[in-house]
Amino acid sequence: MIQIMSENAAGVGTIVHEISCVSEAVQYAVDLNKKKKLKTMACPGLDLKDRDSLQDLCQSSGLNFLKEPLRDHASIIDTSLTWVDYGIAETGSLMLASDLEDIRIATMLAKIHIAMLPVTKIRLNTEGIEAELDEILKKNSPSYTAFITGPSRTADIERVLAIGVHGPVELHLLLIKEMQP
């Protein structure tokens, strides 16, 4: 399942890496920002320990760690590091369900989105998450559910493919093999 997910995600332009834990994801995000000479990073949805670790790494690397509410920083988010809920192996897509505005902002407005996905959350197809989608639809409250397939792209401008028009220019998928206790 991991191989199918990796191959199909790469086929739609996602940069895929297998890592062993969240601390590697945090280091990956900082290293990517430094390599690309970017200045800001947001990470809504991380637990306090990982968030503090990222904030310390950002500070020691000269990066600006953006705190919520991200609406105040919407135009300057270079990189976001977020969790996604499921991976759909046959299409290389990611499913994200969130009621938090900060997560929507981070995943749609950052130049680079780094998505973390435990390998245990990879499903072959959308039928594998049918029950979860059904629960989302039954909620009596507004929610945001997105299927993300590669970086943002469109070809409706003079039939020329344009990347990053409606979202991130790059999508990195970090497949996490083990979750830390």
C-alpha positions in Angstrom: 0.0 0.0 0.0 2.9 2.4 0.8 4.5 1.7 -2.5 1.2 2.3 -4.4 0.6 5.5 -2.5 4.2 6.8 -3.1 4.2 6.0 -6.8 0.8 7.5 -7.5 1.4 10.6 -5.4 4.7 11.2 -7.1 2.9 10.7 -10.5 0.8 13.8 -9.7 3.7 15.9 -8.7 3.9 15.3 -4.9 7.3 14.9 -3.4 7.2 11.8 -1.2 9.5 10.8 1.6 9.2 7.9 4.1 10.3 8.9 7.6 10.2 7.2 10.9 8.7 9.8 13.3 7.3 13.3 13.8 10.6 14.8 14.9 12.0 13.9 11.5 9.1 15.7 9.9 9.8 18.8 12.0 13.5 18.7 11.0 12.6 18.1 7.3 10.3 21.2 7.3 13.1 23.4 8.7 15.7 22.0 6.4 13.4 22.5 3.4 12.8 26.2 4.3 16.5 26.8 4.7 17.4 25.0 1.4 14.8 27.1 -0.5 15.7 30.3 1.4 12.2 30.8 2.7 11.5 32.8 5.8 8.2 31.8 7.4 6.5 28.6 8.6 3.1 27.7 10.1 2.1 24.4 11.8 -1.5 24.4 13.0 -2.6 21.1 14.5 0.7 19.9 15.9 0.8 18.8 19.5 2.5 21.0 22.0 5.7 19.0 22.2 6.2 18.9 18.4 5.2 22.5 18.1 7.7 23.7 20.7 10.4 21.6 19.0 9.6 23.2 15.6 9.5 26.7 17.1 12.9 26.2 18.7 14.4 24.9 15.4 12.9 27.8 13.6 14.4 30.3 16.0 17.8 28.7 15.9 17.7 28.6 12.0 16.5 32.2 11.6 13.0 31.3 10.5 9.9 33.2 11.5 7.5 30.8 13.2 3.9 32.0 12.6 1.5 31.7 15.4 -2.3 31.5 15.2 -4.5 33.1 14.2 -2.9 32.5 10.7 -5.5 34.9 9.2 -3.1 37.7 10.5 -0.3 36.1 8.4 -2.2 34.8 5.4 -0.1 36.6 2.8 3.3 35.6 4.1 3.1 31.9 4.8 6.0 30.3 3.0 5.6 26.7 4.4 3.0 24.9 6.3 3.4 21.6 8.2 0.1 19.8 8.9 -1.4 16.4 9.4 -3.8 14.9 6.9 -6.4 12.3 7.8 -6.1 9.7 5.1 -4.1 8.8 2.0 -5.9 7.3 -1.1 -3.3 5.0 -2.7 -4.9 4.5 -6.1 -4.9 8.2 -6.8 -2.1 9.5 -4.6 -4.6 11.8 -3.0 -4.8 13.1 0.6 -8.0 13.6 2.6 -8.1 16.4 5.1 -11.1 17.1 7.3 -10.9 20.0 9.6 -13.2 22.6 11.3 -10.3 24.9 12.0 -9.7 28.0 9.9 -6.0 27.9 10.6 -5.6 24.5 9.0 -7.5 25.6 5.9 -5.4 28.7 5.6 -2.2 26.8 6.1 -3.0 24.1 3.5 -4.3 26.5 0.9 -2.3 29.7 1.2 1.3 28.4 1.9 3.7 28.3 -1.0 4.7 24.8 0.1 2.5 22.4 2.0 4.2 19.6 3.9 1.6 17.0 4.8 2.3 14.3 7.4 0.5 11.0 7.1 0.9 7.9 9.3 1.2 4.9 6.9 -1.5 3.2 8.9 -4.0 5.8 7.5 -3.4 4.8 3.8 -6.4 3.2 2.1 -6.5 1.7 -1.3 -9.4 3.8 -2.5 -12.2 6.2 -1.3 -14.4 3.2 -0.4 -11.8 2.6 2.3 -12.8 5.8 4.1 -16.6 5.7 3.3 -17.6 5.4 7.0 -15.4 8.4 8.0 -16.9 10.5 5.2 -20.4 9.4 6.2 -19.7 10.6 9.8 -18.5 14.0 8.5 -21.6 14.4 6.4 -23.9 13.5 9.3 -22.4 16.2 11.6 -24.8 19.1 12.3 -22.1 21.7 12.0 -20.1 23.2 9.2 -16.9 21.4 8.3 -14.2 21.5 5.7 -13.1 18.4 3.8 -10.6 18.5 1.0 -9.1 16.0 -1.3 -5.6 17.1 -2.2 -4.0 15.5 -5.3 -0.6 17.0 -5.9 0.3 20.7 -5.9 -2.3 23.2 -7.1 -2.6 23.2 -10.9 -4.9 24.4 -13.6 -4.8 24.4 -17.4 -7.8 26.7 -17.9 -5.6 29.7 -18.7 -5.1 29.5 -22.5 -4.8 25.7 -22.1 -1.3 26.1 -20.5 -0.6 24.2 -17.3 0.0 26.6 -14.4 1.2 25.4 -11.0 0.3 27.1 -7.8 -2.6 29.3 -9.0 -5.1 28.0 -6.5 -2.9 26.8 -3.7 0.6 25.6 -2.9 3.2 25.3 -5.6 4.8 22.3 -4.0 3.2 19.4 -2.0 5.5 17.3 0.1 4.1 14.1 1.6 5.9 12.6 4.6 4.8 9.1 5.2 5.4 8.4 8.9 6.2 4.7 9.6 6.0 4.8 13.4 4.2 7.1 15.6 6.0 8.2 18.8 4.1 7.3 22.0 
